[in-house]
Amino acid sequence: MKLWPLLVSVVLASPAAAQHKPMVFVAAGLIAADCGTTMIALRDTLTVETNPLLPKRPNAVQLLSACAAGLAVTWFVAEALPEKARPWVYGAVAAIELAIVIHNIREIRK
């Protein structure tokens, strides 16, 4: 879990983040919200994780590792693409993560 703050620091200090800081914050914040709402939803013993890359009942380390990997992949893809494409990457990630957070909140409210 100590890797998470380091990864966030590296991502936010990157050239992609410097150019598109609001989009990076939104995408990273929604990835974090996805992790948090997933942890809350999994408190219910009937709720299962629907991400095919994770077990049905992931522990906190597995979940945080997946979130850190998602942030890292987003950053690496954005860094690899031309400058004009980077906002689209962060926007797409933000849109997907927002849909996941909304799904998680609905699961929590059931």
Helices and strands as residue ranges (DSSP letters): H 3-13, H 15-19, H 21-41, H 60-80, G 83-85, H 86-109
